[in-house]
Amino acid sequence: MYPRINLITLGVSDLQRSIDFYEKGLGWKRSEESNDSVAFFQIGAVVFGLFGEEDLAKDIGIPFQKRQEFSGITLAQNLASEPEVDSVIEKVRTLGAKILKEPQKVFWGGYSAYFQDPDGHIFELAYNPFFPLNQKGEIVLSK
């Protein structure tokens, strides 16, 4: 299997609330491929999807269960500077995101913060001087 992820889908309890958070709040552009059941956003080379959590469980073929506070998964966005981390965390705060960790210098030599979206999905915002971003804002690891 070629090492790549094309689509990340989050199960959400209120699809419209989540669409509003990402589209109206963060300014992400929803794709025309979206419909009443799922919303898609192009984020670099990856597509980010929002799907009703009960419908997602049904699609997978498993019983729906409310998720625990910590699922063991985080999504992260590396930013170009510490002030950019501060700026984005303030933006999500105004959107009602729960801030789990305020922006701060961290043990590995960078600067980061964590927040939860309206459904409790955890995101890290980080400035990592060891992972410089290319012109597209992507991390390119050495081989």
Salt bridges, closest charged atoms under 4 A:
ASP20 OD1 - LYS24 NZ 3.45
GLU23 OE1 - ARG30 NH2 2.98
GLU53 OE2 - LYS66 NZ 3.07
GLU53 OE1 - ARG67 NH1 2.94
GLU69 OE2 - LYS98 NZ 3.92
GLU82 OE2 - LYS105 NZ 2.79
GLU90 OE2 - ARG93 NH2 3.08
GLU102 OE1 - ARG93 NH2 2.72
ASP119 OD1 - ARG17 NH2 3.26
ASP119 OD1 - ARG67 NH2 3.92
